[in-house]
Amino acid sequence: MSSTTSLPGAKPAPSATHLPSTMQPRPLLVRRLLEHGTTLHSGSEVITATDAGTRTATYAEVGRNAARLAHALAGLGVGPGDRVATFMWNNQEHLEAYLAVPAMGAVIHPLNIRLFPEQITYIADHAEDTVVIVDSSLLPVFAALLPEMRTVRHVIVNRQPAGAEAPPEAPGVSVHDYARLLEDRPGTYDWPDVDENQAAGMCYTSGTTGNPKGVVYSHRSLYLHSLGISLPDLMNISAADRLLVIVPQFHAQAWGLPYAAFLTGASLAMPDRYLAPAPLAAFIAASRPNKGAGVPTVWQGLAGHVQQHRDADISSLREAVVGGSSCPPSLMRTYEEEFGIRLLHAWGMTEISPLGALAREPEGTQGEDAWRYRLSQGRFPAPVEARLIGQDGAVLPWDGRSVGELEVRGPWITGSYHLDDDPEKFHDGWLRTGDVGTITADGFLTLTDRVKDVIKSGGEWISSVELENHLMAHPAVAEACVVGVPDDKWGERPLAAVVLRDGSTAAHGELRGFLAGKVAPWQLPERWASVAEVPKTSVGKFDKKALRKSYAAGELAVDVID
């Protein structure tokens, strides 16, 4: 019988193209993460660092406070889509705001406390924040900013100690105490079902060039990102874990960890403002996290402290994710060989929610072969599509050799900025990352530079990141930053600025010799400078624009070695 023949009286088969789904149309919402974490994982904990040690609350307690906060905010007039900002460290109350605000249908907006004052006030006005929750320890900074915030109507002060200075005042602004505002409020809330594509959170880029730009995250994107980063090949998060969240909650929503914790039941260790190496080490010893996440500068400072203070106990940590900027290979090996802690390279951006790739070596690889994978920026998860674009606009192959600008797209990647057109940032439905690198056939990304930081010398590209990583492998070097500077003959040449470790010495000629044989001779820097500290952005990245500016202004003492 022919496959096209029908039996007499039979109904025609439905077209697969038009076959309706039978799945329940339940939206992916932050409220579901909140409800799941506070019921199925009610005993999981958030531990916050304090002057006296730590304080602890269960997820059930956090959930009740989140409900009280939602009632309080609704009483202040906060409604669907309104922006509620935070000016806070990583702590329990910040977590409560993270959950309550989007779950009630409003939008959580963590303000970056480390930006320049004019950038912070620009962002608050651009986002049209109506309420700001402020940690009392940050009141002196915030008080100077408040008069310039045109849309803020309420300020909520968290953990105001008795006898502290008066909260900030501004015309038309009411000031409230967090604890008193939540008193006598119900510990439950009728969380609404909203459109999963509705805004749930927003973060702004750090604005190293031009004004910061706003990225608006939907409930759907935050939910999917939480699922994604919890997978075994990414951050591998489960209820058995306790996560040390060093990465600030104002930096791309702490890389999604607060929401992933409520999704999985992992406990959270929040260091508040105690981020210097000594108090951070003490907090790790007290809270006993087994996993962590932070930028390289934090891990570098912690390593130096532990090396100098062998009684510091960070032994509970087993692995930690490093992102925000490239992690020196020497630092990764130090943690592995001296402390037994695996540092895992990750790559992402505010625009990507933020995780785009994470470097776990494939099963079965060992030794230097495994390190080759681990020193990359990592493999893309399924929701992140990637491609490389060459200088001529052509799509390049994934062969581990072809170098181009990375473009990405996916369900947790932004398609535009809030109220700002930036057509140069988007290309045919793809986000232009501004990162330059290669991709292997099995999907591992290796970044060689930022487009704006690639050193173009005599028509050839020099990777500033590669030079930095080699220099930071020298035992005397704590930090190294390499930038391109004008050169009459070659157009640009590399300038290496180095920070030496305390008590160490190394001449610039010695460091140049250390590089010889590791890179091509024509890539060796002729210009060298010793600096007390490499300038950094608000999220801990090397601020290469500031270093180039210092060089152009003649503020650096530069040695020239031919």
C-alpha positions as CSV (number, residue, x, y, z in Angstrom):
1,M,0.0,0.0,0.0
2,S,1.3,3.4,-0.9
3,S,2.2,5.7,2.0
4,T,-0.1,8.2,0.6
5,T,-3.1,5.9,0.4
6,S,-5.9,6.4,3.0
7,L,-8.3,3.8,4.3
8,P,-12.0,4.4,3.4
9,G,-13.6,6.8,5.8
10,A,-10.4,7.7,7.6
11,K,-9.9,11.3,8.7
12,P,-7.0,13.1,7.1
13,A,-3.8,13.2,9.3
14,P,-3.2,16.5,10.9
15,S,-0.4,18.6,9.5
16,A,2.6,18.4,11.8
17,T,3.2,22.0,11.0
18,H,0.0,23.0,12.7
19,L,-0.1,20.5,15.5
20,P,-1.0,22.5,18.6
21,S,1.1,22.1,21.8
22,T,-0.5,20.4,24.8
23,M,1.9,22.0,27.3
24,Q,0.5,24.1,30.1
25,P,1.2,27.8,29.3
26,R,2.9,28.7,32.7
27,P,5.1,31.7,32.5
28,L,8.7,31.6,33.6
29,L,8.8,34.1,36.5
30,V,11.1,35.3,39.3
31,R,8.1,34.7,41.7
32,R,8.4,31.0,40.9
33,L,12.1,31.0,42.0
34,L,11.1,32.8,45.2
35,E,8.3,30.4,45.9
36,H,10.4,27.3,45.1
37,G,13.4,28.4,47.2
38,T,11.3,29.4,50.3
39,T,9.2,26.2,50.3
40,L,11.3,23.3,49.0
41,H,14.6,24.7,50.3
42,S,13.2,26.7,53.3
43,G,16.2,25.6,55.5
44,S,18.9,26.8,53.1
45,E,20.7,29.9,54.5
46,V,22.0,33.3,53.6
47,I,25.0,34.2,55.7
48,T,26.1,37.9,55.8
49,A,29.3,39.3,57.1
50,T,29.2,41.8,59.9
51,D,31.6,43.7,62.2
52,A,31.0,41.1,64.9
53,G,31.3,38.0,62.6
54,T,28.2,36.8,60.7
55,R,24.4,36.8,60.8
56,T,22.3,34.1,59.3
57,A,18.7,33.8,58.0
58,T,16.9,30.8,56.4
59,Y,15.3,31.1,53.0
60,A,12.0,30.8,54.7
61,E,12.8,33.9,56.7
62,V,14.1,35.7,53.6
63,G,10.8,34.8,51.8
64,R,8.7,36.3,54.6
65,N,10.8,39.5,54.6
66,A,10.5,39.7,50.8
67,A,6.7,39.6,51.3
68,R,6.9,42.3,53.9
69,L,9.0,44.4,51.6
70,A,6.6,44.0,48.8
71,H,3.7,45.2,51.0
72,A,5.8,48.1,52.1
73,L,6.8,49.1,48.6
74,A,3.2,48.8,47.4
75,G,2.3,51.1,50.3
76,L,4.8,53.7,49.0
77,G,3.0,53.6,45.6
78,V,5.3,51.2,43.8
79,G,3.4,49.5,41.0
80,P,4.0,47.3,37.9
81,G,7.0,48.4,35.9
82,D,8.2,50.9,38.5
83,R,12.0,50.9,39.1
84,V,13.2,50.2,42.6
85,A,17.0,50.9,42.9
86,T,19.5,49.6,45.4
87,F,22.7,51.2,46.6
88,M,23.9,48.3,48.6
89,W,26.6,45.7,49.3
90,N,25.9,41.9,49.0
91,N,23.8,41.1,52.0
92,Q,20.6,39.5,53.2
93,E,18.4,42.6,52.6
94,H,19.8,43.1,49.1
95,L,18.7,39.5,48.4
96,E,15.2,40.2,49.8
97,A,14.9,43.2,47.4
98,Y,16.2,41.1,44.5
99,L,13.3,38.7,45.1
100,A,10.5,41.0,46.2
101,V,10.7,43.7,43.6
102,P,10.4,41.6,40.4
103,A,8.0,39.1,42.1
104,M,5.6,41.9,42.8
105,G,5.8,43.1,39.1
106,A,8.2,46.0,39.6
107,V,11.8,46.2,38.3
108,I,14.9,45.8,40.5
109,H,17.8,48.1,39.5
110,P,21.1,47.7,41.4
111,L,23.1,50.9,41.2
112,N,26.9,50.5,40.8
113,I,28.2,52.2,43.9
114,R,31.7,52.4,42.4
115,L,30.9,54.6,39.5
116,F,31.7,58.3,39.3
117,P,29.0,60.4,41.1
118,E,27.8,62.0,37.8
119,Q,27.4,58.5,36.3
120,I,25.4,57.2,39.2
121,T,23.0,60.2,39.1
122,Y,22.7,59.9,35.3
123,I,21.8,56.3,35.6
124,A,19.2,56.8,38.3
125,D,17.5,59.5,36.2
126,H,17.8,57.6,33.0
127,A,16.2,54.5,34.6
128,E,13.6,56.8,36.3
129,D,14.2,55.1,39.7
130,T,11.4,56.0,42.2
131,V,12.7,54.3,45.3
132,V,16.3,53.6,46.4
133,I,17.2,51.1,49.2
134,V,20.5,52.2,50.7
135,D,22.9,50.4,53.1
136,S,23.6,52.7,56.1
137,S,27.3,52.3,55.6
138,L,26.9,54.0,52.2
139,L,24.8,56.9,53.4
140,P,27.7,59.5,53.3
141,V,28.2,58.7,49.6
142,F,24.5,58.5,48.8
143,A,23.6,61.7,50.6
144,A,25.8,63.7,48.2
145,L,24.0,62.1,45.2
146,L,20.4,62.3,46.3
147,P,19.8,66.0,45.4
148,E,20.7,65.3,41.8
149,M,18.3,62.3,41.5
150,R,15.2,63.9,40.0
151,T,12.8,60.9,40.0
152,V,13.5,59.4,43.4
153,R,10.6,59.9,45.9
154,H,11.5,57.5,48.7
155,V,14.8,56.4,50.3
156,I,14.8,53.3,52.5
157,V,17.9,53.0,54.8
158,N,19.0,49.5,55.7
159,R,20.5,48.6,59.1
160,Q,20.8,52.2,60.4
161,P,22.7,51.9,63.7
162,A,21.5,53.7,66.8
163,G,23.1,57.2,67.2
164,A,24.2,57.3,63.5
165,E,24.1,60.5,61.5
166,A,20.7,61.6,60.2
167,P,19.5,60.0,56.9
168,P,19.9,62.2,53.8
169,E,17.2,64.8,53.0
170,A,16.1,66.2,49.7
171,P,12.9,68.2,48.7
172,G,10.0,65.9,47.9
173,V,11.8,62.8,49.2
174,S,10.7,60.7,52.2
175,V,13.2,58.7,54.2
176,H,12.3,55.3,55.9
177,D,14.1,52.8,58.0
178,Y,14.1,49.3,56.4
179,A,13.4,47.3,59.6
180,R,10.6,49.7,60.8
181,L,9.1,49.8,57.4
182,L,8.7,46.0,57.4
183,E,7.3,45.8,60.9
184,D,3.9,44.4,61.3
185,R,3.6,43.7,57.6
186,P,2.2,40.3,56.5
187,G,4.7,37.6,55.9
188,T,2.9,36.4,52.8
189,Y,2.0,38.2,49.5
190,D,-0.3,37.5,46.6
191,W,2.4,37.4,44.0
192,P,0.9,38.2,40.6
193,D,1.3,36.2,37.4
194,V,2.8,38.6,34.9
195,D,3.9,38.3,31.3
196,E,7.2,36.4,31.3
197,N,8.6,38.9,28.8
198,Q,7.9,41.8,31.2
199,A,10.9,43.6,32.7
200,A,12.1,42.1,35.9
201,G,15.6,43.7,36.4
202,M,18.0,46.2,34.9
203,C,21.7,46.8,35.0
204,Y,23.8,49.5,33.3
205,T,27.1,49.0,31.6
206,S,30.1,50.6,33.3
207,G,30.3,53.3,30.7
208,T,34.1,53.3,30.0
209,T,33.2,55.1,26.7
210,G,30.3,57.5,26.7
211,N,27.3,57.3,29.1
212,P,26.4,53.9,30.7
213,K,23.7,52.0,28.8
214,G,20.8,50.2,30.4
215,V,20.1,46.5,29.8
216,V,16.6,45.3,30.8
217,Y,16.2,41.7,31.8
218,S,12.9,39.9,31.5
219,H,11.5,37.3,33.9
220,R,12.0,34.7,31.2
221,S,15.7,35.6,30.6
222,L,16.5,35.6,34.3
223,Y,14.7,32.2,34.8
224,L,16.5,30.6,31.8
225,H,19.8,32.1,32.9
226,S,19.4,30.6,36.4
227,L,18.7,27.2,34.9
228,G,21.6,27.5,32.5
229,I,24.3,28.5,34.9
230,S,23.3,25.7,37.3
231,L,24.1,23.0,34.8
232,P,27.1,20.7,35.5
233,D,29.2,22.0,32.7
234,L,28.7,25.6,33.8
235,M,28.7,26.5,37.5
236,N,27.3,23.1,38.6
237,I,25.1,24.4,41.4
238,S,23.0,22.2,43.7
239,A,21.4,22.2,47.1
240,A,24.6,20.7,48.5
241,D,26.5,23.9,47.7
242,R,27.2,27.1,49.7
243,L,28.1,29.9,47.3
244,L,30.5,32.8,48.2
245,V,29.1,35.7,46.2
246,I,32.0,38.2,46.0
247,V,30.9,39.5,42.6
248,P,28.8,42.6,43.5
249,Q,25.0,42.4,43.1
250,F,25.3,45.6,41.1
251,H,27.6,43.9,38.6
252,A,25.3,42.1,36.1
253,Q,23.1,40.9,39.1
254,A,25.9,39.1,40.7
255,W,26.2,36.9,37.6
256,G,22.8,35.5,38.3
257,L,23.8,33.6,41.5
258,P,21.1,34.9,43.9
259,Y,18.4,33.6,41.5
260,A,20.3,30.3,40.8
261,A,20.6,29.8,44.5
262,F,16.8,29.9,45.0
263,L,16.3,27.7,42.0
264,T,18.6,25.0,43.3
265,G,18.5,25.5,47.1
266,A,22.2,26.3,47.3
267,S,23.0,28.5,50.4
268,L,24.6,31.9,50.0
269,A,27.6,33.5,51.8
270,M,27.4,37.3,51.3
271,P,30.5,39.3,52.4
272,D,28.8,42.7,52.6
273,R,31.5,45.4,52.5
274,Y,34.2,43.1,53.9
275,L,36.1,42.5,50.7
276,A,39.7,43.3,51.6
277,P,41.8,40.2,51.7
278,A,42.0,39.8,55.5
279,P,38.3,40.2,56.4
280,L,37.3,38.2,53.3
281,A,39.5,35.3,54.5
282,A,38.0,35.5,57.9
283,F,34.5,35.4,56.4
284,I,35.4,32.4,54.4
285,A,36.6,30.6,57.5
286,A,33.4,31.5,59.4
287,S,30.9,30.8,56.6
288,R,32.6,27.8,55.0
289,P,31.5,28.1,51.4
290,N,32.6,25.5,48.9
291,K,32.2,27.5,45.7
292,G,32.7,31.2,44.9
293,A,32.6,33.8,42.2
294,G,34.5,37.1,41.7
295,V,36.9,39.1,39.5
296,P,40.6,38.2,39.3
297,T,41.8,41.2,41.4
298,V,39.9,39.8,44.4
299,W,41.3,36.3,44.0
300,Q,44.8,37.7,43.6
301,G,44.6,39.8,46.8
302,L,43.2,36.8,48.7
303,A,46.0,34.5,47.5
304,G,48.6,37.0,48.6
305,H,47.1,37.2,52.0
306,V,46.9,33.5,52.5
307,Q,50.5,33.1,51.3
308,Q,51.6,35.6,54.0
309,H,49.2,34.3,56.7
310,R,49.3,30.5,56.7
311,D,46.8,30.4,59.5
312,A,44.1,31.9,57.2
313,D,41.6,29.1,56.5
314,I,40.0,29.1,53.1
315,S,40.1,25.3,52.9
316,S,36.3,24.9,52.5
317,L,36.5,26.3,49.0
318,R,36.8,23.7,46.3
319,E,36.3,25.8,43.1
320,A,35.6,29.4,42.2
321,V,34.5,31.1,39.0
322,V,36.6,34.0,37.7
323,G,35.2,36.5,35.3
324,G,35.1,40.2,34.5
325,S,38.5,40.1,32.9
326,S,41.1,37.5,31.9
327,C,42.6,35.6,34.9
328,P,46.4,35.2,34.8
329,P,47.3,31.5,34.3
330,S,49.9,31.9,37.1
331,L,47.1,32.7,39.5
332,M,45.0,29.7,38.4
333,R,48.0,27.4,39.0
334,T,48.7,29.0,42.4
335,Y,45.2,28.3,43.6
336,E,45.3,24.7,42.3
337,E,48.8,23.8,43.4
338,E,49.0,25.7,46.7
339,F,45.4,25.7,48.0
340,G,43.7,22.8,46.2
341,I,41.1,25.2,44.7
342,R,40.1,25.1,41.0
343,L,39.7,28.6,39.5
344,L,37.3,28.3,36.5
345,H,37.5,30.9,33.7
346,A,34.2,32.4,32.6
347,W,33.3,35.0,30.0
348,G,30.3,37.2,29.8
349,M,28.9,40.7,29.6
350,T,26.1,42.8,31.2
351,E,24.3,42.4,27.9
352,I,24.4,38.6,28.2
353,S,22.8,38.4,31.7
354,P,25.9,37.8,32.0
355,L,27.3,34.3,31.5
356,G,28.3,33.4,27.9
357,A,30.9,30.7,28.4
358,L,32.7,28.7,31.1
359,A,35.9,26.7,30.9
360,R,35.7,23.1,32.2
361,E,37.9,20.7,30.3
362,P,36.3,17.9,28.4
363,E,36.0,14.5,30.1
364,G,39.2,12.5,29.8
365,T,41.7,15.4,29.2
366,Q,44.6,15.6,31.6
367,G,47.8,17.5,32.4
368,E,48.7,20.4,30.0
369,D,46.0,19.3,27.6
370,A,43.4,20.0,30.3
371,W,45.1,23.3,31.1
372,R,44.8,24.3,27.4
373,Y,41.0,24.1,27.8
374,R,40.9,25.7,31.3
375,L,42.9,28.7,30.2
376,S,40.4,29.5,27.4
377,Q,37.3,31.6,28.2
378,G,35.3,28.4,27.9
379,R,32.6,26.6,26.0
380,F,29.3,28.1,25.0
381,P,26.2,26.6,26.5
382,A,23.4,25.7,24.1
383,P,21.3,28.9,24.5
384,V,24.3,31.1,23.5
385,E,24.9,31.0,19.7
386,A,28.2,32.5,18.6
387,R,30.1,33.4,15.5
388,L,33.3,35.2,14.6
389,I,33.4,38.1,12.1
390,G,36.6,38.9,10.2
391,Q,37.8,42.4,9.3
392,D,36.2,42.1,5.9
393,G,32.8,41.2,7.5
394,A,32.9,37.5,6.6
395,V,31.9,34.8,9.0
396,L,35.0,32.9,10.1
397,P,35.4,29.1,10.7
398,W,35.7,27.6,14.2
399,D,39.2,26.2,13.6
400,G,41.0,27.6,16.7
401,R,43.2,29.8,14.4
402,S,40.9,32.3,12.6
403,V,40.8,35.5,14.6
404,G,37.7,37.8,14.5
405,E,35.2,39.8,16.6
406,L,32.8,37.6,18.6
407,E,29.1,38.1,18.0
408,V,26.4,36.3,20.1
409,R,22.7,35.8,20.2
410,G,20.3,33.9,22.4
411,P,17.3,34.0,24.8
412,W,19.2,35.7,27.7
413,I,21.1,38.2,25.4
414,T,19.8,41.7,24.9
415,G,18.6,42.9,21.6
416,S,18.7,46.7,22.4
417,Y,19.5,49.2,25.1
418,H,17.0,50.9,27.3
419,L,16.0,54.2,25.6
420,D,19.3,54.3,23.7
421,D,19.9,53.5,20.0
422,D,23.3,51.9,19.4
423,P,23.1,50.4,15.9
424,E,26.9,49.8,15.9
425,K,26.5,47.4,18.8
426,F,24.1,45.1,16.9
427,H,24.6,43.3,13.6
428,D,21.8,41.5,11.8
429,G,20.2,40.3,15.1
430,W,23.6,39.5,16.8
431,L,25.2,41.4,19.6
432,R,28.7,42.6,18.8
433,T,30.7,41.9,21.9
434,G,33.8,44.0,21.1
435,D,35.9,40.9,22.0
436,V,38.4,39.5,19.6
437,G,39.4,35.8,19.6
438,T,39.2,32.3,18.2
439,I,36.8,29.4,18.6
440,T,37.8,25.8,18.4
441,A,35.8,23.2,16.5
442,D,34.4,21.9,19.8
443,G,33.2,25.4,20.8
444,F,35.9,26.7,23.2
445,L,36.4,30.4,23.1
446,T,39.9,32.0,23.5
447,L,39.9,35.8,23.6
448,T,43.0,37.6,22.6
449,D,41.8,41.2,23.2
450,R,39.1,43.8,23.1
451,V,38.6,45.4,19.7
452,K,39.5,48.8,21.2
453,D,42.6,47.3,23.0
454,V,44.2,45.3,20.2
455,I,47.6,46.7,19.4
456,K,47.9,47.2,15.7
457,S,51.6,47.4,15.0
458,G,53.0,47.6,11.4
459,G,49.8,46.0,10.1
460,E,49.9,43.1,12.5
461,W,47.9,42.5,15.7
462,I,49.5,42.1,19.1
463,S,47.5,40.6,21.9
464,S,47.8,42.8,25.0
465,V,46.2,40.0,27.1
466,E,48.8,37.4,26.1
467,L,51.6,39.8,27.1
468,E,49.9,40.5,30.4
469,N,49.5,36.9,31.2
470,H,53.1,36.1,30.5
471,L,54.3,39.0,32.6
472,M,52.1,38.1,35.6
473,A,53.8,34.6,35.5
474,H,57.0,36.3,36.6
475,P,57.5,35.8,40.4
476,A,58.2,39.4,41.0
477,V,55.1,40.8,39.2
478,A,51.8,41.3,41.0
479,E,50.0,43.0,38.1
480,A,50.8,43.9,34.5
481,C,48.8,46.0,32.1
482,V,49.8,46.4,28.4
483,V,48.3,49.1,26.1
484,G,49.0,50.3,22.6
485,V,50.6,53.7,22.4
486,P,51.4,55.8,19.3
487,D,54.6,55.1,17.4
488,D,56.0,57.1,14.4
489,K,57.3,54.1,12.6
490,W,54.9,51.3,13.4
491,G,51.7,53.2,14.1
492,E,51.3,51.5,17.6
493,R,53.7,49.7,19.9
494,P,53.0,48.0,23.3
495,L,53.6,49.8,26.6
496,A,53.9,47.5,29.6
497,A,53.0,48.9,33.0
498,V,53.9,46.6,35.9
499,V,53.2,46.4,39.6
500,L,55.9,44.5,41.6
501,R,55.1,42.4,44.6
502,D,56.0,43.8,48.0
503,G,59.6,43.2,48.7
504,S,60.4,42.1,45.1
505,T,62.6,43.7,42.5
506,A,62.9,43.2,38.8
507,A,64.5,45.5,36.2
508,H,62.5,46.3,33.1
509,G,65.3,44.7,31.0
510,E,64.9,41.5,33.1
511,L,61.1,41.4,32.4
512,R,61.6,42.0,28.7
513,G,64.1,39.1,28.7
514,F,61.5,37.0,30.5
515,L,59.1,37.6,27.7
516,A,61.7,36.7,25.0
517,G,60.9,33.2,23.6
518,K,57.3,33.4,24.8
519,V,56.2,35.7,22.1
520,A,57.6,36.7,18.7
521,P,60.5,39.2,19.0
522,W,58.6,41.9,17.2
523,Q,55.9,41.7,19.8
524,L,58.3,42.6,22.7
525,P,57.5,46.0,24.3
526,E,60.1,48.7,24.1
527,R,58.3,51.0,26.5
528,W,58.1,50.0,30.2
529,A,56.8,51.7,33.3
530,S,56.6,50.7,37.0
531,V,53.4,51.8,38.7
532,A,52.1,51.6,42.2
533,E,48.7,50.3,41.0
534,V,47.1,49.6,37.7
535,P,44.0,51.8,37.3
536,K,40.8,49.8,37.4
537,T,37.2,50.3,36.4
538,S,34.3,50.1,38.8
539,V,34.0,46.3,38.4
540,G,37.7,45.6,38.8
541,K,38.9,45.4,35.2
542,F,42.1,47.1,34.1
543,D,41.2,50.6,32.9
544,K,43.4,50.8,29.8
545,K,41.9,54.1,28.7
546,A,43.1,55.7,31.9
547,L,46.6,54.2,31.5
548,R,46.8,55.5,27.9
549,K,45.7,58.9,29.1
550,S,48.4,58.9,31.8
551,Y,51.0,58.0,29.1
552,A,49.8,60.7,26.8
553,A,49.9,63.3,29.6
554,G,53.5,62.4,30.4
555,E,52.6,61.2,33.9
556,L,54.4,57.9,33.6
557,A,58.1,57.5,34.0
558,V,58.9,55.3,31.0
559,D,62.0,53.3,30.2
560,V,62.7,52.6,26.5
561,I,64.5,49.4,25.9
562,D,65.5,48.5,22.3
